[in-house]
Amino acid sequence: MRLLIVSAALLFACRYCDAAYISSLRGEVDLKKAGTVTWTRLDADQKKTPLKPGDEMRTARASTVEIYMDDGTKVKLAPLSAFKMSAENKE
């Protein structure tokens, strides 16, 4: 019974795990959360910021950001780039 309760708690917690987050950034990086119209400038100490489907990012001149996916994939945005997080799937 105890194992069942622990397993259920872990499954419930995994529903709220983030599939993608910012692992590093340099320079001027802006984030627009899904459903909003305003861009927010991220600070260098805002690593581990979770990304959800629909979130958008953009980098300025001489700026980069690295996004880490929970499957081990890393996406690095070059200067003057844009990125939009799409819906998650197993592929």
PDB file of N, CA, C and O in Angstrom, chain B, residues numbered from 101:
ATOM      1  N   MET B 101       0.835  -1.196   0.000  1.00  0.00           N
ATOM      2  CA  MET B 101       0.000   0.000   0.000  1.00  0.00           C
ATOM      3  C   MET B 101       0.878   1.257   0.000  1.00  0.00           C
ATOM      4  O   MET B 101       0.592   2.228  -0.700  1.00  0.00           O
ATOM      5  N   ARG B 102       1.941   1.219   0.791  1.00  0.00           N
ATOM      6  CA  ARG B 102       2.837   2.374   0.870  1.00  0.00           C
ATOM      7  C   ARG B 102       3.494   2.647  -0.478  1.00  0.00           C
ATOM      8  O   ARG B 102       3.642   3.802  -0.877  1.00  0.00           O
ATOM      9  N   LEU B 103       3.889   1.583  -1.181  1.00  0.00           N
ATOM     10  CA  LEU B 103       4.488   1.732  -2.503  1.00  0.00           C
ATOM     11  C   LEU B 103       3.491   2.340  -3.483  1.00  0.00           C
ATOM     12  O   LEU B 103       3.864   3.160  -4.322  1.00  0.00           O
ATOM     13  N   LEU B 104       2.250   1.949  -3.380  1.00  0.00           N
ATOM     14  CA  LEU B 104       1.216   2.489  -4.255  1.00  0.00           C
ATOM     15  C   LEU B 104       1.030   3.989  -4.035  1.00  0.00           C
ATOM     16  O   LEU B 104       0.872   4.743  -4.996  1.00  0.00           O
ATOM     17  N   ILE B 105       1.048   4.417  -2.793  1.00  0.00           N
ATOM     18  CA  ILE B 105       0.890   5.842  -2.481  1.00  0.00           C
ATOM     19  C   ILE B 105       2.078   6.644  -2.996  1.00  0.00           C
ATOM     20  O   ILE B 105       1.902   7.723  -3.561  1.00  0.00           O
ATOM     21  N   VAL B 106       3.284   6.124  -2.805  1.00  0.00           N
ATOM     22  CA  VAL B 106       4.487   6.811  -3.289  1.00  0.00           C
ATOM     23  C   VAL B 106       4.473   6.880  -4.812  1.00  0.00           C
ATOM     24  O   VAL B 106       4.801   7.921  -5.382  1.00  0.00           O
ATOM     25  N   SER B 107       4.101   5.794  -5.477  1.00  0.00           N
ATOM     26  CA  SER B 107       4.035   5.781  -6.940  1.00  0.00           C
ATOM     27  C   SER B 107       3.020   6.790  -7.454  1.00  0.00           C
ATOM     28  O   SER B 107       3.286   7.505  -8.420  1.00  0.00           O
ATOM     29  N   ALA B 108       1.862   6.852  -6.813  1.00  0.00           N
ATOM     30  CA  ALA B 108       0.837   7.810  -7.230  1.00  0.00           C
ATOM     31  C   ALA B 108       1.323   9.246  -7.049  1.00  0.00           C
ATOM     32  O   ALA B 108       1.058  10.103  -7.892  1.00  0.00           O
ATOM     33  N   ALA B 109       2.028   9.508  -5.958  1.00  0.00           N
ATOM     34  CA  ALA B 109       2.558  10.855  -5.709  1.00  0.00           C
ATOM     35  C   ALA B 109       3.586  11.235  -6.766  1.00  0.00           C
ATOM     36  O   ALA B 109       3.592  12.373  -7.235  1.00  0.00           O
ATOM     37  N   LEU B 110       4.452  10.308  -7.148  1.00  0.00           N
ATOM     38  CA  LEU B 110       5.455  10.583  -8.184  1.00  0.00           C
ATOM     39  C   LEU B 110       4.804  10.839  -9.534  1.00  0.00           C
ATOM     40  O   LEU B 110       5.206  11.754 -10.253  1.00  0.00           O
ATOM     41  N   LEU B 111       3.808  10.046  -9.883  1.00  0.00           N
ATOM     42  CA  LEU B 111       3.102  10.267 -11.146  1.00  0.00           C
ATOM     43  C   LEU B 111       2.418  11.625 -11.167  1.00  0.00           C
ATOM     44  O   LEU B 111       2.446  12.322 -12.181  1.00  0.00           O
ATOM     45  N   PHE B 112       1.809  12.000 -10.057  1.00  0.00           N
ATOM     46  CA  PHE B 112       1.161  13.303  -9.968  1.00  0.00           C
ATOM     47  C   PHE B 112       2.185  14.426 -10.111  1.00  0.00           C
ATOM     48  O   PHE B 112       1.925  15.410 -10.803  1.00  0.00           O
ATOM     49  N   ALA B 113       3.334  14.295  -9.474  1.00  0.00           N
ATOM     50  CA  ALA B 113       4.384  15.316  -9.539  1.00  0.00           C
ATOM     51  C   ALA B 113       4.950  15.431 -10.942  1.00  0.00           C
ATOM     52  O   ALA B 113       5.294  16.531 -11.374  1.00  0.00           O
ATOM     53  N   CYS B 114       5.054  14.332 -11.659  1.00  0.00           N
ATOM     54  CA  CYS B 114       5.619  14.360 -13.012  1.00  0.00           C
ATOM     55  C   CYS B 114       4.738  15.125 -13.989  1.00  0.00           C
ATOM     56  O   CYS B 114       5.226  15.616 -15.006  1.00  0.00           O
ATOM     57  N   ARG B 115       3.457  15.230 -13.696  1.00  0.00           N
ATOM     58  CA  ARG B 115       2.577  16.008 -14.566  1.00  0.00           C
ATOM     59  C   ARG B 115       3.001  17.468 -14.582  1.00  0.00           C
ATOM     60  O   ARG B 115       2.704  18.183 -15.539  1.00  0.00           O
ATOM     61  N   TYR B 116       3.686  17.921 -13.547  1.00  0.00           N
ATOM     62  CA  TYR B 116       4.073  19.321 -13.446  1.00  0.00           C
ATOM     63  C   TYR B 116       5.555  19.549 -13.719  1.00  0.00           C
ATOM     64  O   TYR B 116       6.059  20.652 -13.511  1.00  0.00           O
ATOM     65  N   CYS B 117       6.257  18.520 -14.182  1.00  0.00           N
ATOM     66  CA  CYS B 117       7.663  18.684 -14.548  1.00  0.00           C
ATOM     67  C   CYS B 117       7.731  19.484 -15.837  1.00  0.00           C
ATOM     68  O   CYS B 117       6.855  19.368 -16.694  1.00  0.00           O
ATOM     69  N   ASP B 118       8.746  20.276 -15.972  1.00  0.00           N
ATOM     70  CA  ASP B 118       8.906  21.076 -17.178  1.00  0.00           C
ATOM     71  C   ASP B 118       9.714  20.294 -18.202  1.00  0.00           C
ATOM     72  O   ASP B 118      10.751  19.714 -17.881  1.00  0.00           O
ATOM     73  N   ALA B 119       9.230  20.286 -19.430  1.00  0.00           N
ATOM     74  CA  ALA B 119       9.909  19.557 -20.482  1.00  0.00           C
ATOM     75  C   ALA B 119      11.059  20.368 -21.060  1.00  0.00           C
ATOM     76  O   ALA B 119      11.964  19.801 -21.672  1.00  0.00           O
ATOM     77  N   ALA B 120      11.039  21.684 -20.878  1.00  0.00           N
ATOM     78  CA  ALA B 120      12.101  22.536 -21.405  1.00  0.00           C
ATOM     79  C   ALA B 120      12.338  23.705 -20.470  1.00  0.00           C
ATOM     80  O   ALA B 120      11.411  24.225 -19.849  1.00  0.00           O
ATOM     81  N   TYR B 121      13.592  24.106 -20.381  1.00  0.00           N
ATOM     82  CA  TYR B 121      13.923  25.273 -19.565  1.00  0.00           C
ATOM     83  C   TYR B 121      15.185  25.929 -20.104  1.00  0.00           C
ATOM     84  O   TYR B 121      15.940  25.324 -20.865  1.00  0.00           O
ATOM     85  N   ILE B 122      15.400  27.166 -19.703  1.00  0.00           N
ATOM     86  CA  ILE B 122      16.584  27.907 -20.114  1.00  0.00           C
ATOM     87  C   ILE B 122      17.754  27.439 -19.260  1.00  0.00           C
ATOM     88  O   ILE B 122      17.714  27.525 -18.032  1.00  0.00           O
ATOM     89  N   SER B 123      18.800  26.940 -19.925  1.00  0.00           N
ATOM     90  CA  SER B 123      19.949  26.457 -19.158  1.00  0.00           C
ATOM     91  C   SER B 123      21.046  27.505 -19.054  1.00  0.00           C
ATOM     92  O   SER B 123      21.808  27.497 -18.087  1.00  0.00           O
ATOM     93  N   SER B 124      21.146  28.401 -20.021  1.00  0.00           N
ATOM     94  CA  SER B 124      22.117  29.499 -19.920  1.00  0.00           C
ATOM     95  C   SER B 124      21.714  30.611 -20.879  1.00  0.00           C
ATOM     96  O   SER B 124      21.044  30.374 -21.884  1.00  0.00           O
ATOM     97  N   LEU B 125      22.130  31.815 -20.553  1.00  0.00           N
ATOM     98  CA  LEU B 125      21.876  32.944 -21.447  1.00  0.00           C
ATOM     99  C   LEU B 125      22.968  33.991 -21.288  1.00  0.00           C
ATOM    100  O   LEU B 125      23.608  34.112 -20.243  1.00  0.00           O
ATOM    101  N   ARG B 126      23.154  34.739 -22.365  1.00  0.00           N
ATOM    102  CA  ARG B 126      24.168  35.790 -22.379  1.00  0.00           C
ATOM    103  C   ARG B 126      23.624  36.955 -23.190  1.00  0.00           C
ATOM    104  O   ARG B 126      23.088  36.759 -24.281  1.00  0.00           O
ATOM    105  N   GLY B 127      23.755  38.138 -22.674  1.00  0.00           N
ATOM    106  CA  GLY B 127      23.303  39.326 -23.383  1.00  0.00           C
ATOM    107  C   GLY B 127      21.836  39.624 -23.154  1.00  0.00           C
ATOM    108  O   GLY B 127      21.296  39.370 -22.078  1.00  0.00           O
ATOM    109  N   GLU B 128      21.196  40.170 -24.184  1.00  0.00           N
ATOM    110  CA  GLU B 128      19.797  40.597 -24.099  1.00  0.00           C
ATOM    111  C   GLU B 128      18.888  39.525 -24.683  1.00  0.00           C
ATOM    112  O   GLU B 128      18.843  39.321 -25.896  1.00  0.00           O
ATOM    113  N   VAL B 129      18.165  38.843 -23.799  1.00  0.00           N
ATOM    114  CA  VAL B 129      17.238  37.782 -24.202  1.00  0.00           C
ATOM    115  C   VAL B 129      15.859  38.152 -23.672  1.00  0.00           C
ATOM    116  O   VAL B 129      15.704  38.461 -22.490  1.00  0.00           O
ATOM    117  N   ASP B 130      14.858  38.121 -24.547  1.00  0.00           N
ATOM    118  CA  ASP B 130      13.492  38.463 -24.173  1.00  0.00           C
ATOM    119  C   ASP B 130      12.614  37.227 -24.252  1.00  0.00           C
ATOM    120  O   ASP B 130      12.802  36.365 -25.110  1.00  0.00           O
ATOM    121  N   LEU B 131      11.640  37.154 -23.331  1.00  0.00           N
ATOM    122  CA  LEU B 131      10.703  36.038 -23.268  1.00  0.00           C
ATOM    123  C   LEU B 131       9.282  36.578 -23.274  1.00  0.00           C
ATOM    124  O   LEU B 131       8.956  37.511 -22.540  1.00  0.00           O
ATOM    125  N   LYS B 132       8.441  35.980 -24.111  1.00  0.00           N
ATOM    126  CA  LYS B 132       7.009  36.306 -24.125  1.00  0.00           C
ATOM    127  C   LYS B 132       6.264  35.018 -23.802  1.00  0.00           C
ATOM    128  O   LYS B 132       6.269  34.073 -24.591  1.00  0.00           O
ATOM    129  N   LYS B 133       5.624  34.987 -22.638  1.00  0.00           N
ATOM    130  CA  LYS B 133       4.879  33.813 -22.210  1.00  0.00           C
ATOM    131  C   LYS B 133       3.618  33.665 -23.057  1.00  0.00           C
ATOM    132  O   LYS B 133       3.043  34.655 -23.510  1.00  0.00           O
ATOM    133  N   ALA B 134       3.197  32.423 -23.266  1.00  0.00           N
ATOM    134  CA  ALA B 134       1.993  32.136 -24.050  1.00  0.00           C
ATOM    135  C   ALA B 134       0.790  32.870 -23.457  1.00  0.00           C
ATOM    136  O   ALA B 134       0.598  32.891 -22.242  1.00  0.00           O
ATOM    137  N   GLY B 135      -0.005  33.465 -24.323  1.00  0.00           N
ATOM    138  CA  GLY B 135      -1.204  34.152 -23.881  1.00  0.00           C
ATOM    139  C   GLY B 135      -0.989  35.598 -23.461  1.00  0.00           C
ATOM    140  O   GLY B 135      -1.942  36.272 -23.072  1.00  0.00           O
ATOM    141  N   THR B 136       0.253  36.089 -23.533  1.00  0.00           N
ATOM    142  CA  THR B 136       0.520  37.484 -23.191  1.00  0.00           C
ATOM    143  C   THR B 136       0.993  38.226 -24.433  1.00  0.00           C
ATOM    144  O   THR B 136       1.320  37.610 -25.447  1.00  0.00           O
ATOM    145  N   VAL B 137       1.025  39.546 -24.349  1.00  0.00           N
ATOM    146  CA  VAL B 137       1.480  40.353 -25.478  1.00  0.00           C
ATOM    147  C   VAL B 137       2.779  41.093 -25.168  1.00  0.00           C
ATOM    148  O   VAL B 137       3.356  41.733 -26.047  1.00  0.00           O
ATOM    149  N   THR B 138       3.238  41.006 -23.925  1.00  0.00           N
ATOM    150  CA  THR B 138       4.435  41.751 -23.532  1.00  0.00           C
ATOM    151  C   THR B 138       5.668  40.861 -23.484  1.00  0.00           C
ATOM    152  O   THR B 138       5.610  39.699 -23.080  1.00  0.00           O
ATOM    153  N   TRP B 139       6.773  41.438 -23.904  1.00  0.00           N
ATOM    154  CA  TRP B 139       8.068  40.766 -23.845  1.00  0.00           C
ATOM    155  C   TRP B 139       8.751  41.186 -22.544  1.00  0.00           C
ATOM    156  O   TRP B 139       8.686  42.349 -22.145  1.00  0.00           O
ATOM    157  N   THR B 140       9.401  40.233 -21.893  1.00  0.00           N
ATOM    158  CA  THR B 140      10.113  40.487 -20.644  1.00  0.00           C
ATOM    159  C   THR B 140      11.592  40.181 -20.840  1.00  0.00           C
ATOM    160  O   THR B 140      11.952  39.113 -21.334  1.00  0.00           O
ATOM    161  N   ARG B 141      12.442  41.119 -20.453  1.00  0.00           N
ATOM    162  CA  ARG B 141      13.888  40.909 -20.549  1.00  0.00           C
ATOM    163  C   ARG B 141      14.336  39.992 -19.420  1.00  0.00           C
ATOM    164  O   ARG B 141      14.023  40.239 -18.256  1.00  0.00           O
ATOM    165  N   LEU B 142      15.065  38.942 -19.757  1.00  0.00           N
ATOM    166  CA  LEU B 142      15.556  37.998 -18.754  1.00  0.00           C
ATOM    167  C   LEU B 142      16.920  38.434 -18.238  1.00  0.00           C
ATOM    168  O   LEU B 142      17.744  38.961 -18.986  1.00  0.00           O
ATOM    169  N   ASP B 143      17.144  38.208 -16.954  1.00  0.00           N
ATOM    170  CA  ASP B 143      18.450  38.471 -16.347  1.00  0.00           C
ATOM    171  C   ASP B 143      19.289  37.210 -16.429  1.00  0.00           C
ATOM    172  O   ASP B 143      18.756  36.112 -16.597  1.00  0.00           O
ATOM    173  N   ALA B 144      20.597  37.364 -16.309  1.00  0.00           N
ATOM    174  CA  ALA B 144      21.505  36.226 -16.375  1.00  0.00           C
ATOM    175  C   ALA B 144      21.239  35.211 -15.269  1.00  0.00           C
ATOM    176  O   ALA B 144      21.559  34.032 -15.421  1.00  0.00           O
ATOM    177  N   ASP B 145      20.660  35.658 -14.162  1.00  0.00           N
ATOM    178  CA  ASP B 145      20.387  34.738 -13.051  1.00  0.00           C
ATOM    179  C   ASP B 145      19.037  34.030 -13.192  1.00  0.00           C
ATOM    180  O   ASP B 145      18.614  33.338 -12.266  1.00  0.00           O
ATOM    181  N   GLN B 146      18.353  34.187 -14.328  1.00  0.00           N
ATOM    182  CA  GLN B 146      17.058  33.548 -14.526  1.00  0.00           C
ATOM    183  C   GLN B 146      17.187  32.219 -15.267  1.00  0.00           C
ATOM    184  O   GLN B 146      16.295  31.835 -16.023  1.00  0.00           O
ATOM    185  N   LYS B 147      18.294  31.525 -15.050  1.00  0.00           N
ATOM    186  CA  LYS B 147      18.446  30.188 -15.603  1.00  0.00           C
ATOM    187  C   LYS B 147      17.416  29.285 -14.945  1.00  0.00           C
ATOM    188  O   LYS B 147      16.904  29.603 -13.872  1.00  0.00           O
ATOM    189  N   LYS B 148      17.121  28.203 -15.559  1.00  0.00           N
ATOM    190  CA  LYS B 148      16.117  27.245 -15.089  1.00  0.00           C
ATOM    191  C   LYS B 148      14.694  27.777 -15.231  1.00  0.00           C
ATOM    192  O   LYS B 148      13.766  27.221 -14.645  1.00  0.00           O
ATOM    193  N   THR B 149      14.512  28.847 -16.002  1.00  0.00           N
ATOM    194  CA  THR B 149      13.166  29.348 -16.271  1.00  0.00           C
ATOM    195  C   THR B 149      12.446  28.323 -17.148  1.00  0.00           C
ATOM    196  O   THR B 149      12.926  28.018 -18.240  1.00  0.00           O
ATOM    197  N   PRO B 150      11.320  27.791 -16.707  1.00  0.00           N
ATOM    198  CA  PRO B 150      10.612  26.786 -17.508  1.00  0.00           C
ATOM    199  C   PRO B 150       9.947  27.402 -18.727  1.00  0.00           C
ATOM    200  O   PRO B 150       9.499  28.548 -18.694  1.00  0.00           O
ATOM    201  N   LEU B 151       9.889  26.629 -19.798  1.00  0.00           N
ATOM    202  CA  LEU B 151       9.218  27.047 -21.023  1.00  0.00           C
ATOM    203  C   LEU B 151       8.030  26.136 -21.269  1.00  0.00           C
ATOM    204  O   LEU B 151       8.131  24.917 -21.134  1.00  0.00           O
ATOM    205  N   LYS B 152       6.923  26.724 -21.625  1.00  0.00           N
ATOM    206  CA  LYS B 152       5.681  26.004 -21.893  1.00  0.00           C
ATOM    207  C   LYS B 152       5.314  26.170 -23.369  1.00  0.00           C
ATOM    208  O   LYS B 152       5.817  27.082 -24.025  1.00  0.00           O
ATOM    209  N   PRO B 153       4.443  25.303 -23.906  1.00  0.00           N
ATOM    210  CA  PRO B 153       4.002  25.477 -25.289  1.00  0.00           C
ATOM    211  C   PRO B 153       3.419  26.867 -25.518  1.00  0.00           C
ATOM    212  O   PRO B 153       2.612  27.351 -24.725  1.00  0.00           O
ATOM    213  N   GLY B 154       3.835  27.499 -26.604  1.00  0.00           N
ATOM    214  CA  GLY B 154       3.369  28.837 -26.945  1.00  0.00           C
ATOM    215  C   GLY B 154       4.303  29.950 -26.500  1.00  0.00           C
ATOM    216  O   GLY B 154       4.160  31.084 -26.958  1.00  0.00           O
ATOM    217  N   ASP B 155       5.271  29.655 -25.608  1.00  0.00           N
ATOM    218  CA  ASP B 155       6.229  30.671 -25.177  1.00  0.00           C
ATOM    219  C   ASP B 155       7.168  31.015 -26.335  1.00  0.00           C
ATOM    220  O   ASP B 155       7.527  30.151 -27.135  1.00  0.00           O
ATOM    221  N   GLU B 156       7.559  32.289 -26.411  1.00  0.00           N
ATOM    222  CA  GLU B 156       8.460  32.753 -27.469  1.00  0.00           C
ATOM    223  C   GLU B 156       9.679  33.416 -26.856  1.00  0.00           C
ATOM    224  O   GLU B 156       9.601  34.021 -25.786  1.00  0.00           O
ATOM    225  N   MET B 157      10.808  33.297 -27.545  1.00  0.00           N
ATOM    226  CA  MET B 157      12.048  33.936 -27.106  1.00  0.00           C
ATOM    227  C   MET B 157      12.679  34.634 -28.298  1.00  0.00           C
ATOM    228  O   MET B 157      12.474  34.253 -29.450  1.00  0.00           O
ATOM    229  N   ARG B 158      13.453  35.668 -27.988  1.00  0.00           N
ATOM    230  CA  ARG B 158      14.221  36.351 -29.029  1.00  0.00           C
ATOM    231  C   ARG B 158      15.524  36.841 -28.423  1.00  0.00           C
ATOM    232  O   ARG B 158      15.594  37.161 -27.236  1.00  0.00           O
ATOM    233  N   THR B 159      16.549  36.894 -29.252  1.00  0.00           N
ATOM    234  CA  THR B 159      17.857  37.352 -28.805  1.00  0.00           C
ATOM    235  C   THR B 159      18.246  38.610 -29.572  1.00  0.00           C
ATOM    236  O   THR B 159      17.870  38.788 -30.731  1.00  0.00           O
ATOM    237  N   ALA B 160      18.990  39.463 -28.919  1.00  0.00           N
ATOM    238  CA  ALA B 160      19.476  40.695 -29.539  1.00  0.00           C
ATOM    239  C   ALA B 160      20.877  40.447 -30.115  1.00  0.00           C
ATOM    240  O   ALA B 160      21.392  39.330 -30.085  1.00  0.00           O
ATOM    241  N   ARG B 161      21.462  41.498 -30.627  1.00  0.00           N
ATOM    242  CA  ARG B 161      22.820  41.430 -31.161  1.00  0.00           C
ATOM    243  C   ARG B 161      23.778  40.987 -30.052  1.00  0.00           C
ATOM    244  O   ARG B 161      23.666  41.452 -28.918  1.00  0.00           O
ATOM    245  N   ALA B 162      24.706  40.103 -30.367  1.00  0.00           N
ATOM    246  CA  ALA B 162      25.717  39.589 -29.435  1.00  0.00           C
ATOM    247  C   ALA B 162      25.098  38.894 -28.217  1.00  0.00           C
ATOM    248  O   ALA B 162      25.662  38.941 -27.124  1.00  0.00           O
ATOM    249  N   SER B 163      23.941  38.252 -28.405  1.00  0.00           N
ATOM    250  CA  SER B 163      23.243  37.570 -27.318  1.00  0.00           C
ATOM    251  C   SER B 163      22.927  36.141 -27.726  1.00  0.00           C
ATOM    252  O   SER B 163      22.649  35.870 -28.895  1.00  0.00           O
ATOM    253  N   THR B 164      22.969  35.227 -26.764  1.00  0.00           N
ATOM    254  CA  THR B 164      22.624  33.834 -27.015  1.00  0.00           C
ATOM    255  C   THR B 164      21.840  33.274 -25.833  1.00  0.00           C
ATOM    256  O   THR B 164      21.902  33.791 -24.717  1.00  0.00           O
ATOM    257  N   VAL B 165      21.109  32.212 -26.107  1.00  0.00           N
ATOM    258  CA  VAL B 165      20.398  31.495 -25.043  1.00  0.00           C
ATOM    259  C   VAL B 165      20.430  30.013 -25.394  1.00  0.00           C
ATOM    260  O   VAL B 165      20.314  29.635 -26.560  1.00  0.00           O
ATOM    261  N   GLU B 166      20.587  29.185 -24.375  1.00  0.00           N
ATOM    262  CA  GLU B 166      20.580  27.741 -24.567  1.00  0.00           C
ATOM    263  C   GLU B 166      19.372  27.159 -23.838  1.00  0.00           C
ATOM    264  O   GLU B 166      19.151  27.433 -22.658  1.00  0.00           O
ATOM    265  N   ILE B 167      18.600  26.358 -24.556  1.00  0.00           N
ATOM    266  CA  ILE B 167      17.400  25.741 -24.020  1.00  0.00           C
ATOM    267  C   ILE B 167      17.657  24.249 -23.889  1.00  0.00           C
ATOM    268  O   ILE B 167      18.123  23.608 -24.830  1.00  0.00           O
ATOM    269  N   TYR B 168      17.355  23.703 -22.731  1.00  0.00           N
ATOM    270  CA  TYR B 168      17.574  22.285 -22.463  1.00  0.00           C
ATOM    271  C   TYR B 168      16.224  21.579 -22.401  1.00  0.00           C
ATOM    272  O   TYR B 168      15.317  22.014 -21.691  1.00  0.00           O
ATOM    273  N   MET B 169      16.102  20.482 -23.154  1.00  0.00           N
ATOM    274  CA  MET B 169      14.889  19.664 -23.141  1.00  0.00           C
ATOM    275  C   MET B 169      15.129  18.462 -22.224  1.00  0.00           C
ATOM    276  O   MET B 169      16.264  18.007 -22.084  1.00  0.00           O
ATOM    277  N   ASP B 170      14.080  17.956 -21.609  1.00  0.00           N
ATOM    278  CA  ASP B 170      14.255  16.858 -20.660  1.00  0.00           C
ATOM    279  C   ASP B 170      14.719  15.552 -21.304  1.00  0.00           C
ATOM    280  O   ASP B 170      15.119  14.630 -20.593  1.00  0.00           O
ATOM    281  N   ASP B 171      14.676  15.455 -22.638  1.00  0.00           N
ATOM    282  CA  ASP B 171      15.191  14.262 -23.296  1.00  0.00           C
ATOM    283  C   ASP B 171      16.690  14.373 -23.592  1.00  0.00           C
ATOM    284  O   ASP B 171      17.278  13.487 -24.212  1.00  0.00           O
ATOM    285  N   GLY B 172      17.298  15.476 -23.138  1.00  0.00           N
ATOM    286  CA  GLY B 172      18.729  15.676 -23.332  1.00  0.00           C
ATOM    287  C   GLY B 172      19.082  16.582 -24.499  1.00  0.00           C
ATOM    288  O   GLY B 172      20.251  16.925 -24.671  1.00  0.00           O
ATOM    289  N   THR B 173      18.113  16.975 -25.297  1.00  0.00           N
ATOM    290  CA  THR B 173      18.343  17.852 -26.437  1.00  0.00           C
ATOM    291  C   THR B 173      18.632  19.263 -25.957  1.00  0.00           C
ATOM    292  O   THR B 173      18.008  19.753 -25.016  1.00  0.00           O
ATOM    293  N   LYS B 174      19.599  19.918 -26.623  1.00  0.00           N
ATOM    294  CA  LYS B 174      19.893  21.317 -26.337  1.00  0.00           C
ATOM    295  C   LYS B 174      19.696  22.126 -27.610  1.00  0.00           C
ATOM    296  O   LYS B 174      20.117  21.721 -28.693  1.00  0.00           O
ATOM    297  N   VAL B 175      19.051  23.272 -27.458  1.00  0.00           N
ATOM    298  CA  VAL B 175      18.845  24.196 -28.568  1.00  0.00           C
ATOM    299  C   VAL B 175      19.551  25.485 -28.203  1.00  0.00           C
ATOM    300  O   VAL B 175      19.289  26.057 -27.145  1.00  0.00           O
ATOM    301  N   LYS B 176      20.444  25.951 -29.065  1.00  0.00           N
ATOM    302  CA  LYS B 176      21.156  27.209 -28.809  1.00  0.00           C
ATOM    303  C   LYS B 176      20.715  28.234 -29.842  1.00  0.00           C
ATOM    304  O   LYS B 176      20.869  28.034 -31.046  1.00  0.00           O
ATOM    305  N   LEU B 177      20.160  29.341 -29.344  1.00  0.00           N
ATOM    306  CA  LEU B 177      19.752  30.428 -30.230  1.00  0.00           C
ATOM    307  C   LEU B 177      20.921  31.369 -30.444  1.00  0.00           C
ATOM    308  O   LEU B 177      21.561  31.808 -29.489  1.00  0.00           O
ATOM    309  N   ALA B 178      21.189  31.669 -31.680  1.00  0.00           N
ATOM    310  CA  ALA B 178      22.261  32.585 -32.051  1.00  0.00           C
ATOM    311  C   ALA B 178      21.777  34.028 -31.883  1.00  0.00           C
ATOM    312  O   ALA B 178      20.587  34.255 -31.663  1.00  0.00           O
ATOM    313  N   PRO B 179      22.678  34.996 -31.984  1.00  0.00           N
ATOM    314  CA  PRO B 179      22.262  36.400 -31.938  1.00  0.00           C
ATOM    315  C   PRO B 179      21.240  36.706 -33.033  1.00  0.00           C
ATOM    316  O   PRO B 179      21.287  36.133 -34.122  1.00  0.00           O
ATOM    317  N   LEU B 180      20.326  37.610 -32.729  1.00  0.00           N
ATOM    318  CA  LEU B 180      19.270  38.051 -33.646  1.00  0.00           C
ATOM    319  C   LEU B 180      18.406  36.895 -34.130  1.00  0.00           C
ATOM    320  O   LEU B 180      18.093  36.799 -35.317  1.00  0.00           O
ATOM    321  N   SER B 181      18.018  36.011 -33.199  1.00  0.00           N
ATOM    322  CA  SER B 181      17.187  34.854 -33.528  1.00  0.00           C
ATOM    323  C   SER B 181      15.874  34.892 -32.754  1.00  0.00           C
ATOM    324  O   SER B 181      15.726  35.631 -31.781  1.00  0.00           O
ATOM    325  N   ALA B 182      14.928  34.079 -33.211  1.00  0.00           N
ATOM    326  CA  ALA B 182      13.635  33.944 -32.530  1.00  0.00           C
ATOM    327  C   ALA B 182      13.303  32.466 -32.420  1.00  0.00           C
ATOM    328  O   ALA B 182      13.733  31.657 -33.242  1.00  0.00           O
ATOM    329  N   PHE B 183      12.529  32.120 -31.387  1.00  0.00           N
ATOM    330  CA  PHE B 183      12.177  30.730 -31.111  1.00  0.00           C
ATOM    331  C   PHE B 183      10.788  30.702 -30.503  1.00  0.00           C
ATOM    332  O   PHE B 183      10.458  31.527 -29.651  1.00  0.00           O
ATOM    333  N   LYS B 184       9.969  29.744 -30.945  1.00  0.00           N
ATOM    334  CA  LYS B 184       8.651  29.559 -30.340  1.00  0.00           C
ATOM    335  C   LYS B 184       8.522  28.097 -29.955  1.00  0.00           C
ATOM    336  O   LYS B 184       8.751  27.200 -30.766  1.00  0.00           O
ATOM    337  N   MET B 185       8.152  27.877 -28.706  1.00  0.00           N
ATOM    338  CA  MET B 185       7.976  26.532 -28.176  1.00  0.00           C
ATOM    339  C   MET B 185       6.658  25.977 -28.688  1.00  0.00           C
ATOM    340  O   MET B 185       5.609  26.592 -28.497  1.00  0.00           O
ATOM    341  N   SER B 186       6.703  24.815 -29.339  1.00  0.00           N
ATOM    342  CA  SER B 186       5.465  24.202 -29.813  1.00  0.00           C
ATOM    343  C   SER B 186       4.985  23.169 -28.808  1.00  0.00           C
ATOM    344  O   SER B 186       5.612  22.972 -27.768  1.00  0.00           O
ATOM    345  N   ALA B 187       3.895  22.522 -29.111  1.00  0.00           N
ATOM    346  CA  ALA B 187       3.345  21.504 -28.210  1.00  0.00           C
ATOM    347  C   ALA B 187       4.304  20.333 -28.088  1.00  0.00           C
ATOM    348  O   ALA B 187       5.016  19.999 -29.035  1.00  0.00           O
ATOM    349  N   GLU B 188       4.317  19.719 -26.928  1.00  0.00           N
ATOM    350  CA  GLU B 188       5.184  18.573 -26.682  1.00  0.00           C
ATOM    351  C   GLU B 188       4.609  17.315 -27.320  1.00  0.00           C
ATOM    352  O   GLU B 188       3.394  17.131 -27.390  1.00  0.00           O
ATOM    353  N   ASN B 189       5.507  16.457 -27.780  1.00  0.00           N
ATOM    354  CA  ASN B 189       5.107  15.120 -28.204  1.00  0.00           C
ATOM    355  C   ASN B 189       6.311  14.196 -28.068  1.00  0.00           C
ATOM    356  O   ASN B 189       7.420  14.669 -27.816  1.00  0.00           O
ATOM    357  N   LYS B 190       6.122  12.923 -28.224  1.00  0.00           N
ATOM    358  CA  LYS B 190       7.190  11.940 -28.046  1.00  0.00           C
ATOM    359  C   LYS B 190       8.184  11.931 -29.189  1.00  0.00           C
ATOM    360  O   LYS B 190       9.264  11.358 -29.049  1.00  0.00           O
ATOM    361  N   GLU B 191       7.858  12.544 -30.311  1.00  0.00           N
ATOM    362  CA  GLU B 191       8.741  12.565 -31.476  1.00  0.00           C
ATOM    363  C   GLU B 191       9.657  13.737 -31.403  1.00  0.00           C
ATOM    364  O   GLU B 191      10.482  13.932 -32.296  1.00  0.00           O
TER     365      GLU B 191
END
